[in-house]
Amino acid sequence: MPIRKELYPTDWRRISNEVRAAADWRCQDCGARHLQIIRRTGRPEQQGQYLVDWEVVIEITETNGEKVLASSLSAKRRRFHGITKVIISTAHLDRDPGNNERENLGAKCQRCHFRYDMRQIVRSKQYGRNYDQQPQLFN
């Protein structure tokens, strides 16, 4: 969901960094590490405390046969090859950006964060309301 900065405290960056650092800069759902280049496999398997459905990508063979480091590719080339750079963000577990208690915050990669928020996104589209229950502009 888009960030509405007016709903967050002025020290949100510090709070978010503390949450992500406490999680060792890993997604608390799938275990992907911040800034790691991965390819989603769609084959989940248990690895320790995580249900992993990705593999780390170090090197890519370009269309011309040249091997290049995945970390050196632009975002456009990564998309072309079906890989992504993991970005860990801080999620409000109750989906209330005003509730910044530590137990309400979790570290999630962009994919797991989106999946977590999907239920609320679908609900807001079904009922024509945003998360904060503001009425629609047109009834």
N, C-alpha and C positions, 0 to 999 in steps of 0.2 A: 504494500500500500504506500502511496506517496507520503513523504514526511511533511507534516505541517509544523514548522519550527515553532510557531507560537504556542503549541501545546507542550513543549519540552522545556525543562529548566535551563537556565543559562549555563550551568556547568554540566550539560548533558555529555559533552565530549569526554570529560574526565570520568564520569560515571560509566559510560560505555567502554572506555579503555580499561577500567578496573574489572568490569564483568568479563571482557574478552581475555584479559591477562589471567584472571582466576581460572578460566577454562583452558589455559595453555594455548590460546589462540587456535582452538579446534572447535568445530561444530559439535555441540553436545548431542546431536542426533546421529549424524553419519560419521563423525570423526575426521572429516577433511580438515586440513591445516590451512590457515590463512596464507594467501598468495601462492599456494601450490597449484601447479598445472595438472588438471585431471581430465579423464574421459569417463563419462557415466556409462556403466556397462548394462544396467538394467537387471543384473543378476545379483540380488542381495545375498550376502553371506555374513555370518556372525564372526567378528574379529574382536575379541575382548568384550568390551562393553558396548561396542558399536555394531550397527547393522550396515555394512559397507556395500555400496553398489557403484563403486568407482575404482579406477586404477590410476596411478601416477604416470604421467607422460613426461619423459625426459627429452626424447628426440623424435622428430617427425621427418618422414620422407616427403619432400615436396613433389609436385606434379612433374617436375623436370628430372626427378631422380636424386636430387641433392638432399643430403641429410643436414638438418638444422636443429639447433636447440629449441625446444618448445617455448622456453622462457624468452627467446628473442623475437618471437612472432608478434605481429600486431594483433589487436583484438579481432580485426576482420579476418586475418589468416587463421587465427585460432578457431573462429566460428566455422570457417571453410573446412577445417580438419575435424570438426566435431569435438573440440576440446575447450576447456574453460579455465579461467583463473579464479580460484576460490576467494571470495571476500566474506569475512566473518563480520556479522553485524549483531547488534544487541536487540533482542525481541522482548516485548512486554508479554508475559505469559497469559495475563488476563485481557490483553489487547487494549488496555487503558494507558495511554501515554502519560497520564497524570500520576499513575501509581509507580513510583520509582523505588520501591522497597527492594532490597537486594534479592529476596526470595522470589520476587515477581519478574526478575530479569534473567534471560538466558542468552548464551552465545549460539548463533545459528549461521550456517552458510546461506548464501542467497537462495539456493533451491529449497532447503528445509524451511527457511523463514517464509518463503512464498507458500509452500505447502501448508505450513501452520496457519497462515492468515487466509488461506483459500476459503475456508468455511465462512468467515466473516465477509469476504468479498462477494461470495455467491449470495449470502443472505442479504447484503445491502442491495444487490442487483434485483433480487426477487421482490424485496419489499420497498425498493426505491428510496432507501435511506443510507446515509453515511454511517460510519461507526458511531459517531457521537449523537446519532438519532435526530439530526437536524431534518426538518421537513423538506420535501422536494420543492424546488422553485415553482414548478407547475404541477397542479393537482389534477 
